[in-house]
Every structure is written in C-alpha cells, then in structure tokens.
Amino acid sequence: MIWIANVLVTLVAALHVYFLVLEMFLWTKPLGLKTFHNTPEKAADSSVLAANQGLYNGFLAAGLLWGLLHGNPGFSFQIKTFFLLCVIVAGVYGAATVSRRILYIQAAPAALALILLWLA
C-alpha cells in the first residue's frame, strides 16, 4: 500500500512542478493563456503574481519530493503529510476563490494520496 501512496505523492509533486512551469514560464504563452482562460492583456498584467504563485507551487513539489526521498520512514511520513495538507488547503482555497476545477485538479489527488498514506 505504501508504494501506491508514494506513486500518488509523486503524481501530486509532478503536478506542482507542472503548475510551476505554467505559472512562471508559460503564463503569457498560448498554453498558459488557454489553461487559465486569460487574455494576453490580463496575463501580462498578472505575470509577476503568477510567477510568485508558481514559485510557491515549486516549494510544495520540493517538500513532497523531500518526503519521498527522506531515509527515516517516520519523518518521511510527517513531511509528506504536512505538504499534502498544504496542497489540500491551497486547493480548497483556490476552489473557493478562483475556480471549482482546482478542487478536482489539485486538492482531490492530494487528499487521495493522504488517505492512502495514512492507511499504509
């Protein structure tokens, strides 16, 4: 069961690396505009904020990867739990303030990973 949980944690980390790339580097590019339903003008005006948001997503990914790679299983569990909870809170907040879609794309995979981690 732990390997399934760790696969999901890896998936959540990979999603956040993808979010980092979208928000920091592709925000004003066609893929970023399409993904976030932005106009070029709106994207240009918000690009600094998006880059900052992308950086925070990178921190979440780094924390999850740290948890996956840490050699002490007990501390690894604590690290993964903390960062998955951070992702869930960010996803719920994003769903409440930006788009309900964030609940399914960000919070749900993290919640599933957290449940499986606790059951392992």
ZIWOZI-V415445 format. One line per field, one symbol per residue. phi: phi as a letter, one per 20 degrees, with the letter a starting at -180 (. if undefined). burial: + if it has 24 or more other ideal C-beta (glycine too) atoms within 12 Angstrom, else -. Layout:
phi = ???
burial = ???
This chain:
phi = .fffffffffffffgffffgfgeeddgeegfffffdldegfffffdfffffffffffffffffffgffeffegffggffffgffffffffffffffdcbfgfgeedffffffffffffff
burial = ----++-++++++-++++++++++-+++---+---+-+----+---+--++-++-++++++-+++-++-------++-++++++++++-++--+-------++-++++++++++-++---
